[in-house]
Amino acid sequence: MTKDRKKKYDDSFKLQVLSDYYSSGMSKNFIARKWGLSNHSVIVSWQKLWPIDSKELSLPAEIISSYRMGGKDRGKTDEQILQERISDLERSLQMERMR
């Protein structure tokens, strides 16, 4: 019985995959299949090596801020995001006043 060896990827390939993942907004599973990776866990391990704001990825600021806000706001304008945040804060303030 032969043991399967882990496939080695060079750093430029890993950075391309991560950049595609962050830019596309698709799931890790989808990106893993798209790039022919064994599973999405390799993407998770690469994220630890190159966080979203790392210089090597050189992603646009709007993508970085979107992921820092939890990723739920992808595709929304800054104004829409801020309006939702204001609404959330107003509701919180109202609840606190009632308490």
C-alpha positions in Angstrom: 0.0 0.0 0.0 1.4 3.4 -1.0 0.9 6.5 1.1 -0.6 9.5 -0.8 1.8 12.4 -0.7 0.6 15.9 -0.1 0.7 18.0 -3.2 3.0 21.0 -3.0 2.0 24.3 -4.3 4.2 27.3 -4.8 3.5 30.6 -3.0 2.4 32.4 -6.1 -0.3 29.8 -6.8 -1.5 30.0 -3.2 -1.7 33.7 -3.4 -3.7 33.5 -6.6 -6.2 31.1 -5.0 -6.6 33.3 -1.9 -7.0 36.4 -4.1 -9.7 34.7 -6.1 -11.4 33.5 -3.0 -11.5 37.0 -1.4 -12.4 38.8 -4.7 -15.1 36.4 -5.8 -17.1 36.1 -2.6 -17.6 32.4 -3.4 -17.3 29.6 -0.9 -14.0 27.9 0.0 -15.4 24.6 -1.3 -16.3 26.2 -4.7 -12.8 27.8 -5.0 -11.1 24.5 -4.0 -13.0 22.7 -6.8 -12.3 25.5 -9.3 -8.6 25.4 -8.7 -8.4 21.6 -8.4 -7.5 21.4 -4.7 -8.2 18.3 -2.7 -10.5 20.2 -0.2 -11.1 23.6 1.3 -9.0 23.1 4.3 -5.8 24.0 2.3 -7.4 27.4 1.8 -7.9 27.8 5.5 -4.3 27.0 6.2 -3.1 29.4 3.5 -5.3 32.1 5.1 -3.3 31.7 8.3 -0.1 32.3 6.4 -1.4 35.3 4.4 -4.2 37.2 6.3 -6.5 39.3 4.1 -4.6 42.5 4.7 -1.2 41.0 3.9 1.0 42.9 1.4 1.5 39.9 -0.7 -2.2 39.6 -1.5 -2.5 43.4 -2.3 -6.3 43.3 -2.3 -8.4 46.5 -2.8 -9.3 48.3 0.4 -13.1 47.7 -0.1 -12.6 43.9 -0.1 -10.5 44.0 3.0 -13.0 46.2 4.9 -15.9 44.0 3.7 -14.3 40.9 5.2 -13.4 42.8 8.4 -17.1 43.6 8.7 -17.9 39.9 8.6 -18.3 39.6 4.8 -22.0 40.0 5.0 -21.9 43.4 3.3 -20.2 42.4 0.0 -21.8 44.1 -2.9 -23.2 47.0 -0.9 -22.0 50.5 -1.1 -20.2 52.2 1.8 -23.3 54.4 2.2 -25.6 51.4 2.5 -23.3 49.8 5.0 -23.1 52.9 7.1 -26.9 53.4 7.0 -27.5 49.9 8.2 -24.9 50.4 11.0 -26.6 53.6 12.1 -30.0 51.8 12.2 -28.5 49.0 14.3 -27.0 51.6 16.7 -30.3 53.5 17.0 -32.2 50.3 17.8 -29.6 49.4 20.4 -29.8 52.8 22.0 -33.6 52.6 22.0 -33.5 49.2 23.7 -31.0 50.4 26.3 -33.3 53.4 27.1 -36.2 51.1 27.6 -34.2 48.9 29.9 
